[in-house]
C-alpha cells in the first residue's frame, strides 16, 4: 500500500466550477480544464460524477457530448497502461493505443453506475480485448516488416527446392547461396516465420505424467500483472486520501513522497519523533481499514 500512497500524492488537478455549457436541471458538471492531466486519484470520483450525469442527459446534446468526451480523455491513462502489456509485439505503440481507445469508448457507452462496479475494473477487459482482437485479426500473429514477410515466402520456396534435391533439410549456408543473400538474412527470415502462426492460450496440452490429464497453454506461460492491481489500489485510495486532514496528507507526503525520516518530519511539525511515529501508524491504519472495506474484506 505504501507504493500506492506515494503514487497518488501529487499536486491537485485543476477542476473548476465552470460548466463549459454543460448544465442540466440537476446543476452544472465540474469544468475540467485538462481532462488528460487528471491524476488517477481524482479520475475515479470525477468519472463517477460524469457517469451519473451522463445517464441523465439526452444523447446527442452538447451537454451529453461534453460529459462523454471528458470521460474518454480522463481515462486515456487506462488505455496506455493496458497497451504497455503488448510492448515488444512489433507493432507501433500508437496503433495499439488507438485500438485500445475503441475498447475504452465501448466501455464508457456500456457502463452503468447502478452496477456498483468500479469503472476501472469494468473498462480494462474491454480495452485489452480490443487490443487482442487487433492482433488476432491481422494475417500474422505478430507484426513483422513487409520485407521479412516477402522473404519468408522466398525462403519456403528455396527450402522446398533444396530439400527435394538433397533429400534432407538444407543448411542455412545452402539456403543463403541459392537465394543469393547473407546467412544472417536467412536466419532473420526463419525467426520471422515463427510469427506467422500462433497457438491459442486455451489450446489443450496432453499431460505425460502418471496421472495423465490435460492442461492449457496459458497455465505454463505469462505472469500475473501486479500493475493491474496497483491501478485499482490508486482508484480505491484516492477518496480515502481526500478524507484526511491537511496535516495528515502533509505527513504522508513528507514520509512517502519526499521520503523524509520521522525525526525530520518532527522538526518541521514541531513535535517529537515518537509522536510522528504514532501519527503515521494511525493514518496508515485508517487508510488500510478503508482499503479493506472497499474490497469487502472488512
DOBA-722015 format. One line per 2 residues: number of its first residue (from 1); for each residue z, x, y of C-alpha. Coordinates in steps of 0.05 Angstrom, whole numbers, plus 5000, padded with zeros to 4 digits. Example, Ala and Ser with C-alpha at 12.3 -4.5 7.8 and 13.67 -1.06 7.14 Angstrom:
! DOBA-722015
1> 5156,5246,4910 ~ 5143,5273,4979
! end
This chain:
! DOBA-722015
1> 5000,5000,5000 ~ 5012,5059,5047
3> 4937,5073,5047 ~ 4922,5001,5067
5> 4975,5004,5122 ~ 4943,5067,5151
7> 4873,5037,5148 ~ 4887,4973,5186
9> 4930,5002,5242 ~ 4874,5010,5293
11> 4864,4990,5366 ~ 4859,4916,5376
13> 4789,4885,5371 ~ 4764,4855,5436
15> 4769,4780,5427 ~ 4768,4735,5488
17> 4774,4661,5500 ~ 4703,4658,5526
19> 4664,4607,5486 ~ 4593,4633,5494
21> 4574,4560,5496 ~ 4609,4545,5430
23> 4652,4484,5448 ~ 4666,4422,5408
25> 4715,4365,5413 ~ 4766,4408,5376
27> 4766,4462,5430 ~ 4729,4528,5440
29> 4716,4581,5389 ~ 4741,4650,5408
31> 4688,4693,5440 ~ 4677,4757,5400
33> 4643,4809,5444 ~ 4622,4856,5388
35> 4626,4820,5321 ~ 4602,4881,5282
37> 4660,4922,5310 ~ 4714,4874,5287
39> 4764,4912,5243 ~ 4779,4885,5173
41> 4850,4865,5195 ~ 4820,4818,5248
43> 4759,4794,5209 ~ 4800,4755,5159
45> 4835,4710,5208 ~ 4775,4703,5254
47> 4730,4686,5195 ~ 4779,4632,5174
49> 4776,4601,5244 ~ 4700,4604,5246
51> 4691,4574,5177 ~ 4738,4517,5195
53> 4698,4501,5257 ~ 4631,4513,5221
55> 4649,4456,5174 ~ 4660,4410,5234
57> 4597,4428,5273 ~ 4528,4396,5265
59> 4478,4442,5232 ~ 4422,4464,5278
61> 4462,4461,5342 ~ 4474,4521,5387
63> 4548,4519,5371 ~ 4534,4519,5296
65> 4486,4577,5302 ~ 4535,4617,5344
67> 4590,4608,5292 ~ 4544,4625,5234
69> 4514,4687,5267 ~ 4583,4712,5287
71> 4608,4704,5215 ~ 4548,4744,5189
73> 4558,4801,5238 ~ 4634,4803,5229
75> 4627,4811,5154 ~ 4570,4861,5151
77> 4620,4915,5131 ~ 4627,4879,5064
79> 4552,4889,5052 ~ 4555,4963,5068
81> 4616,4971,5023 ~ 4580,4937,4965
83> 4516,4975,4978 ~ 4554,5041,4974
85> 4565,5029,4900 ~ 4489,5036,4890
87> 4481,5100,4929 ~ 4441,5150,4890
89> 4396,5099,4855 ~ 4336,5128,4892
91> 4322,5070,4940 ~ 4331,5073,5015
93> 4402,5051,5032 ~ 4377,5007,5088
95> 4334,4968,5038 ~ 4395,4958,4994
97> 4437,4935,5054 ~ 4383,4886,5076
99> 4381,4857,5006 ~ 4457,4852,5006
101> 4453,4814,5072 ~ 4416,4759,5035
103> 4476,4752,4989 ~ 4524,4751,5048
105> 4485,4695,5082 ~ 4484,4655,5017
107> 4559,4664,5011 ~ 4571,4641,5083
109> 4527,4579,5073 ~ 4563,4560,5008
111> 4635,4578,5026 ~ 4685,4521,5032
113> 4752,4531,5066 ~ 4782,4476,5023
115> 4775,4520,4961 ~ 4833,4563,4987
117> 4798,4627,4964 ~ 4792,4688,5009
119> 4721,4696,5035 ~ 4721,4770,5015
121> 4732,4752,4942 ~ 4681,4696,4946
123> 4626,4737,4980 ~ 4627,4803,4942
125> 4598,4773,4877 ~ 4541,4742,4917
127> 4526,4808,4953 ~ 4530,4851,4890
129> 4489,4800,4851 ~ 4434,4800,4902
131> 4430,4877,4902 ~ 4428,4879,4826
133> 4372,4827,4826 ~ 4334,4872,4874
135> 4336,4929,4824 ~ 4322,4884,4765
137> 4261,4853,4797 ~ 4226,4919,4810
139> 4177,4947,4760 ~ 4220,5008,4748
141> 4294,5002,4730 ~ 4307,5051,4788
143> 4261,5071,4844 ~ 4222,5137,4838
145> 4168,5164,4885 ~ 4098,5138,4871
147> 4074,5209,4856 ~ 4122,5212,4797
149> 4103,5142,4774 ~ 4030,5164,4771
151> 4049,5230,4738 ~ 4086,5193,4684
153> 4022,5156,4664 ~ 3983,5222,4661
155> 4039,5253,4621 ~ 4038,5197,4569
157> 3963,5206,4561 ~ 3969,5282,4554
159> 4026,5276,4503 ~ 3986,5226,4460
161> 3924,5271,4462 ~ 3962,5335,4443
163> 4004,5301,4390 ~ 3941,5277,4354
165> 3910,5347,4359 ~ 3972,5386,4338
167> 4003,5335,4292 ~ 4070,5347,4326
169> 4105,5336,4392 ~ 4074,5382,4446
171> 4117,5431,4485 ~ 4127,5429,4559
173> 4083,5490,4568 ~ 4026,5458,4527
175> 4031,5394,4568 ~ 4030,5434,4633
177> 3968,5473,4611 ~ 3930,5410,4593
179> 3950,5374,4657 ~ 3939,5436,4699
181> 4007,5431,4732 ~ 4071,5473,4732
183> 4123,5467,4676 ~ 4173,5443,4728
185> 4129,5384,4746 ~ 4124,5363,4672
187> 4200,5365,4667 ~ 4206,5325,4731
189> 4158,5273,4704 ~ 4197,5269,4639
191> 4262,5257,4676 ~ 4229,5204,4720
193> 4205,5168,4657 ~ 4277,5154,4640
195> 4280,5107,4700 ~ 4224,5062,4674
197> 4265,5023,4624 ~ 4338,5003,4626
199> 4387,4972,4577 ~ 4428,4911,4593
201> 4502,4923,4602 ~ 4511,4865,4555
203> 4470,4898,4501 ~ 4507,4896,4434
205> 4523,4962,4401 ~ 4538,4960,4326
207> 4603,4996,4310 ~ 4603,5052,4258
209> 4678,5052,4247 ~ 4713,5029,4184
211> 4724,4961,4213 ~ 4653,4952,4237
213> 4644,4901,4292 ~ 4604,4902,4356
215> 4616,4924,4427 ~ 4574,4920,4490
217> 4546,4978,4530 ~ 4589,4960,4590
219> 4651,4978,4550 ~ 4631,5051,4549
221> 4604,5065,4619 ~ 4628,5057,4690
223> 4696,5059,4722 ~ 4739,5008,4757
225> 4722,5007,4831 ~ 4790,5013,4865
227> 4756,5005,4932 ~ 4744,4931,4919
229> 4819,4920,4911 ~ 4831,4961,4974
231> 4786,4914,5014 ~ 4826,4855,4991
233> 4890,4892,5010 ~ 4863,4902,5080
235> 4848,4829,5087 ~ 4917,4808,5059
237> 4956,4858,5101 ~ 4924,4841,5168
239> 4962,4776,5184 ~ 5027,4808,5159
241> 5018,4866,5208 ~ 5005,4816,5263
243> 5072,4782,5250 ~ 5111,4847,5261
245> 5145,4861,5327 ~ 5113,4911,5375
247> 5166,4963,5357 ~ 5155,4955,5282
249> 5080,4962,5289 ~ 5092,5024,5332
251> 5137,5054,5278 ~ 5086,5040,5224
253> 5031,5070,5267 ~ 5071,5134,5280
255> 5091,5142,5207 ~ 5027,5126,5171
257> 4972,5139,5222 ~ 5000,5196,5264
259> 5039,5220,5202 ~ 5099,5235,5245
261> 5165,5253,5210 ~ 5224,5207,5213
263> 5260,5257,5258 ~ 5201,5258,5306
265> 5199,5182,5307 ~ 5274,5180,5321
267> 5266,5227,5380 ~ 5211,5183,5410
269> 5250,5119,5399 ~ 5318,5149,5419
271> 5352,5136,5352 ~ 5374,5177,5291
273> 5330,5197,5233 ~ 5375,5156,5187
275> 5364,5093,5229 ~ 5288,5105,5228
277> 5291,5112,5152 ~ 5326,5044,5147
279> 5276,5012,5194 ~ 5216,5038,5155
281> 5246,5014,5089 ~ 5258,4945,5119
283> 5188,4940,5147 ~ 5155,4963,5082
285> 5198,4915,5042 ~ 5176,4858,5087
287> 5102,4876,5080 ~ 5108,4885,5005
289> 5141,4817,4998 ~ 5086,4786,5039
291> 5032,4820,4998 ~ 5062,4798,4932
293> 5068,4728,4958 ~ 4995,4729,4979
295> 4976,4750,4908 ~ 5020,4696,4877
297> 5068,4747,4847 ~ 5130,4730,4886
! end
